[in-house]
Amino acid sequence: MAARTDVRRWRWQQSTWGELAAEFLGTFIIIAFGDGVVAMAVAALNQSGRGTQAFVSNSDWLLISFGWGFGVAFAVWVAGGVSGAHLNPAVTLGLALRRGFSWRKVPSYWAAQVFGAFAGAALVYLNYRFAIGSLETAKHITRGAASSIPTFSIFGTFPAPYFHTWVGPFVDQVIGTAFLVAFIFAVTDEYNAPVKANLAPIIIGFIVVAVGMSYGANAGYAINPARDFGPRLFAWLQGWKEIALPGNYGNINTYFWIPIVGPLVGAAVGSGVYDLLIRNVLIARGAKPDPDIAEQGADSVD
């Protein structure tokens, strides 16, 4: 009986299910640390007496940017050996478009990433629900009303008030994700100067920090459809109502699709530009692939 159990266990671990489990766990880690650091800045520090008010200085944005970056780095270290650590539907799309990742796996990878993000948001809420409730009481915030956008921002993104149409935030998401995907392709490209000695995760984490610092204020730099939609769905279930879904903020309504579609378009742009201007040039000049670097589209089963 024990032998049969071992066989069944190894079968799912050696199949696509093992990769999906890694994608789930990796995305869970990203949100647990990313939404966690926002919860610290928005609610926990000031309500615990360890800070003053939420977002009273620009240093809060540095705290958030580095929190997300470290979360991504740790997640890539955890999941990279099994699934390649896409952890982002936009990255999965870029790899399918440009690196031969199997299209039949794309929907299941996307689903695992969204479920992982949802679970990560649930963990953050479980840990910080009293801090969030205390802030709501202190600031007379009614969850689900416009006044609850600051607490909703722990989980999902929203557009800056100076936007009045969807175009600006959408373009912002395309730009940020294009940089993200292009840089990931660069540091893992076997024809270029790939990062070695298992340093790729921390470099990818710093890419996220850089995007957040340079392109974060317009729309909260989701740059990952799962990162936004999974926690947004959880926030809707917890009472943020139309602030979460469909994402009505007054200046822009029905916002939820922008952090989904924008990053997917950005992934196609970033991966295409990188290959056209860099990878294809290297190949045309006769560059040889680094034998120590696996082809990006490969995974543990293929």
C-alpha positions in Angstrom: 0.0 0.0 0.0 2.8 2.4 0.9 4.5 1.7 -2.4 1.3 2.4 -4.4 0.9 5.7 -2.5 4.4 6.7 -3.3 3.8 6.0 -7.0 0.7 8.1 -7.0 2.5 10.9 -5.3 5.4 10.9 -7.7 3.0 10.8 -10.7 1.4 14.1 -9.9 4.6 15.7 -8.8 6.2 14.7 -12.1 3.3 16.0 -14.2 2.0 19.4 -15.0 0.2 19.4 -11.6 3.6 19.7 -9.9 4.3 22.8 -11.9 0.9 24.3 -11.1 1.5 23.7 -7.4 4.8 25.6 -7.8 3.1 28.4 -9.6 0.4 28.6 -6.9 2.9 28.7 -4.1 5.2 31.2 -5.8 2.4 33.6 -6.5 1.1 33.1 -3.0 4.5 34.2 -1.7 4.5 37.3 -3.9 1.1 38.5 -2.6 1.8 37.4 1.0 4.8 39.8 1.1 3.6 42.4 -1.4 0.1 42.9 0.0 1.7 42.4 3.4 4.0 45.4 3.0 1.2 47.6 1.8 -0.9 46.5 4.8 2.0 47.5 7.0 2.3 51.0 5.4 -1.4 51.7 5.2 -2.7 50.2 8.5 -0.5 48.2 10.7 2.3 50.6 11.5 0.1 53.6 12.4 -2.5 51.5 14.2 0.1 49.6 16.2 1.7 52.7 17.5 4.9 51.9 15.6 4.3 54.6 13.0 2.4 57.8 12.7 -0.1 58.1 9.8 -0.5 56.1 6.7 1.6 57.4 3.7 2.9 60.5 5.5 6.2 60.4 3.7 7.8 59.3 0.4 9.7 56.7 2.3 6.5 54.6 2.4 6.8 54.1 -1.4 10.4 52.9 -0.9 9.2 50.4 1.7 6.4 49.1 -0.6 8.7 48.9 -3.6 11.3 46.9 -1.8 8.7 44.7 -0.1 7.3 43.7 -3.5 10.8 43.2 -4.9 11.9 40.9 -2.2 8.6 39.0 -2.3 9.2 38.3 -6.0 12.8 37.3 -5.5 11.9 34.8 -2.7 9.0 33.4 -4.8 11.3 32.9 -7.8 13.8 31.0 -5.7 11.1 28.8 -4.3 9.3 27.9 -7.6 12.0 28.3 -10.2 13.4 24.8 -10.2 9.9 23.2 -10.9 7.9 25.5 -13.1 10.4 28.2 -14.2 8.7 30.6 -11.8 6.5 32.5 -14.3 4.3 33.7 -11.4 2.6 36.2 -13.7 0.2 35.6 -16.6 2.0 38.2 -18.6 5.3 36.4 -18.2 3.6 33.1 -19.2 2.2 34.8 -22.3 5.6 36.2 -23.2 7.2 32.8 -23.0 4.5 31.2 -25.0 4.8 33.9 -27.7 8.6 34.0 -27.9 10.2 31.0 -26.2 8.1 28.0 -27.2 6.3 27.5 -23.9 3.4 25.1 -24.5 0.1 27.0 -25.3 -1.9 24.1 -23.8 -0.4 24.9 -20.4 -1.1 28.6 -20.5 -4.7 28.5 -19.1 -3.7 26.2 -16.2 -0.7 28.3 -15.3 -2.9 31.4 -15.3 -5.5 29.7 -13.1 -2.8 28.6 -10.6 -1.3 32.1 -10.5 -4.7 33.7 -9.8 -5.6 31.1 -7.1 -2.2 31.6 -5.5 -2.7 35.4 -5.5 -6.2 35.0 -3.9 -4.8 32.8 -1.2 -1.9 35.2 -0.5 -4.5 38.0 -0.1 -6.5 35.8 2.3 -3.4 35.3 4.5 -2.7 39.0 4.6 -6.2 39.8 5.6 -6.2 37.0 8.2 -3.1 38.6 9.8 -4.0 42.3 9.5 -7.8 42.3 9.7 -7.7 43.9 13.2 -5.3 46.6 12.0 -7.5 47.3 9.0 -10.6 47.4 11.2 -8.9 49.7 13.6 -8.0 52.1 10.8 -11.5 52.0 9.4 -12.9 52.9 12.8 -10.3 55.7 13.4 -10.8 57.3 10.0 -14.6 56.6 9.8 -14.1 54.5 6.7 -17.1 52.7 5.3 -15.9 49.5 3.6 -17.2 49.5 0.0 -17.7 53.3 -0.2 -15.3 55.7 -1.9 -13.6 56.4 1.5 -12.4 52.8 1.5 -10.1 53.1 -1.5 -7.0 53.4 0.9 -7.8 50.2 2.7 -8.7 48.5 -0.6 -5.3 49.5 -1.9 -3.8 46.9 0.4 -5.1 44.3 -2.0 -5.7 45.8 -5.5 -4.6 48.7 -7.6 -6.5 51.9 -8.6 -5.8 54.9 -11.0 -4.5 58.2 -9.8 -7.2 60.9 -9.5 -5.6 63.0 -12.3 -6.8 60.4 -14.9 -10.3 60.7 -16.3 -10.3 58.0 -19.0 -8.9 54.5 -19.1 -6.2 55.3 -21.7 -3.6 56.7 -19.3 -3.6 53.8 -16.8 -3.8 51.3 -19.6 -0.7 52.8 -21.3 1.0 52.9 -17.9 0.5 49.1 -17.5 1.7 48.4 -21.0 4.9 50.3 -20.4 5.6 48.9 -16.9 5.0 45.3 -18.0 7.0 45.7 -21.2 10.0 46.8 -19.2 9.5 43.9 -16.7 9.2 41.2 -19.4 12.0 42.6 -21.6 14.4 42.7 -18.6 13.4 39.2 -17.5 14.2 38.0 -21.0 17.5 39.8 -20.9 18.8 38.4 -17.7 17.8 34.9 -18.6 18.7 34.9 -22.3 21.2 32.2 -23.0 22.5 34.2 -26.0 23.2 37.4 -24.1 24.9 37.9 -20.7 22.6 35.8 -18.5 22.8 36.0 -14.7 24.4 33.0 -13.2 25.2 31.6 -9.7 21.5 31.5 -8.9 21.4 35.3 -8.8 18.5 35.6 -11.3 15.8 35.7 -8.6 17.3 38.7 -6.8 17.9 40.5 -10.0 14.3 40.0 -11.1 13.3 41.3 -7.7 15.3 44.4 -8.3 13.6 44.8 -11.7 10.3 44.9 -9.9 11.7 47.5 -7.4 12.9 49.6 -10.4 9.5 49.5 -12.2 7.8 50.4 -8.9 10.0 53.4 -8.3 9.9 54.7 -11.9 6.4 53.7 -13.0 4.4 53.0 -9.9 2.3 56.1 -9.0 0.0 56.3 -12.0 -1.8 53.0 -11.4 0.0 51.1 -8.6 2.1 49.1 -11.0 0.2 45.8 -11.0 2.2 44.6 -14.0 0.8 41.2 -13.3 -2.9 40.3 -13.9 -2.9 37.6 -11.2 -1.4 40.0 -8.7 -4.3 42.3 -9.1 -7.3 40.1 -9.9 -6.8 37.4 -7.3 -6.6 39.9 -4.3 -9.3 42.1 -6.0 -11.7 39.1 -6.0 -10.9 38.4 -2.3 -11.5 42.1 -1.4 -14.9 42.0 -3.2 -15.8 39.0 -1.1 -14.7 40.8 2.1 -17.1 43.8 1.5 -15.2 46.3 -0.6 -18.0 45.8 -3.2 -17.8 48.0 -6.3 -14.5 49.5 -5.2 -13.1 46.0 -5.9 -15.3 44.8 -8.6 -15.9 46.2 -11.1 -13.6 48.9 -9.8 -15.5 52.1 -9.7 -13.4 55.1 -8.5 -15.4 58.1 -9.7 -12.8 59.4 -12.1 -12.6 56.0 -13.9 -15.2 53.2 -13.5 -15.1 49.5 -14.4 -11.4 49.6 -13.9 -10.7 45.9 -13.1 -9.9 44.9 -16.7 -7.1 47.4 -17.1 -4.5 45.6 -14.8 -5.4 42.4 -16.7 -5.3 43.4 -20.3 -2.6 46.1 -20.0 0.0 43.8 -18.7 -0.8 41.1 -21.3 -0.3 43.7 -24.1 2.9 44.9 -22.4 4.3 41.4 -22.3 3.8 41.0 -26.0 5.4 44.4 -26.6 8.4 43.8 -24.3 9.2 40.3 -25.4 8.9 41.3 -29.1 11.0 44.4 -28.8 13.7 42.5 -26.9 13.9 39.7 -29.4 13.9 42.1 -32.4 16.5 44.5 -31.2 18.8 42.2 -29.1 18.3 38.4 -29.2 17.9 38.2 -33.0 20.9 40.5 -33.5 23.0 38.2 -31.3 21.9 35.1 -33.2 22.5 36.8 -36.5 26.1 37.7 -35.4 26.7 34.0 -34.6 26.5 34.2 -30.8 26.4 30.7 -29.2 24.0 29.8 -26.4 25.5 29.6 -22.9 25.5 25.8 -22.1 24.8 26.6 -18.4 21.5 28.3 -19.2 18.3 26.4 -19.9 16.1 27.5 -22.8 13.4 29.8 -21.2 10.4 28.0 -22.7 11.4 24.6 -21.2 10.0 23.3 -18.0 10.4 20.3 -15.8 8.1 18.1 -17.9 9.0 19.2 -21.4 
